[in-house]
């Protein structure tokens, strides 16, 4: 997997957020509103933290968290590129 894959995945999430196709997991969460999107993200963050502390698959939970982070970004109209630029601006040499 490459960083390019993450950008492609984010584009898919944005499209499903915007178009809300039937049968889409992303669309089903987004249709329920931002509260649901944020609640799901919080749930995934808790599951990841629990896995890191020893009760779960850390890699799987990290993937779930990243995926739900992308949904939050897309539902909030935030571009992944803007987040990366912000991080780059914070980098100390």
N, C-alpha and C positions, 0 to 999 in steps of 0.2 A: 504494500500500500504506500502511496505517496501523498504528499500534500495536495497534489492535483486531484486525487480522489476526494479529499475532504471538500474542495471547492465544488466538484461535480455533485457531491451529495448535498451540499448546501443549496445548489441551484435546484435540485429536485425538490427539496423541502420547501423552498420559496415558491416553486410552481404549484405544489400541492396546497400550500397555504393560500395562494391566490385563487386557484381554480376550484379547489375543494371537490375533487372527483369522488364519486361513489366508491366505497370500499377502501378508501385510503385511510390509514391509521392517522397520519398527520392531519388530514382534513377533519376527521372525526373529533380530534381534540380541539382544533382551532374553531370549529363550529360551536363548541360549548363556551367559548369566550376566553379572554385573557386570564381570568381567574383560574380556569381549568388548566390552561397551558402552564401557568406559574406553579400551580399545585402539583402537577405532574413532574415538573422540573425539580421542585423541592423534594418530592418523594424519591426521585432518582438520585438526588444529591445525598439523601439520607442512606439509601441503599448502598451507594458507593462508599460513603464514610464507614458504614458498618462492615463492608467487605474489607476495607483497608485495616480495620481493627480486628479482622480475623474470622468473620462469619459470612463468607461468600466468595464468589469468583470476582476478583478485583478487575480483571481485564474486561469481562463481560459487563460488569457494572459501570466501568469507565466508559465503555462504548455507549451504553444506554444514556449515561449522563451527557456525553458529548452530543448525541443525537437529539436529546431533548433541549439542550442548549441551543442547537441550531433552530429548533422549532420556536423557542422564545425569541431569538434574534429575528427570524422571519416574521413572526406574528407582531413584532414591535417595529418592523420597518427598518431594522438595523442591518447594514451590510457587513458581512464577514470581513471584507477588505478594510472597512473602516476600523474594525476592532484590531486587526493586524497592524494597521498604520499607527494606531494609538500605542500599541505595545512596542512597535519599532521606535517611536518617539521617546519612550521611557528607557530605552536601552542605554546603559552606560558602557562606554568603551574602555 
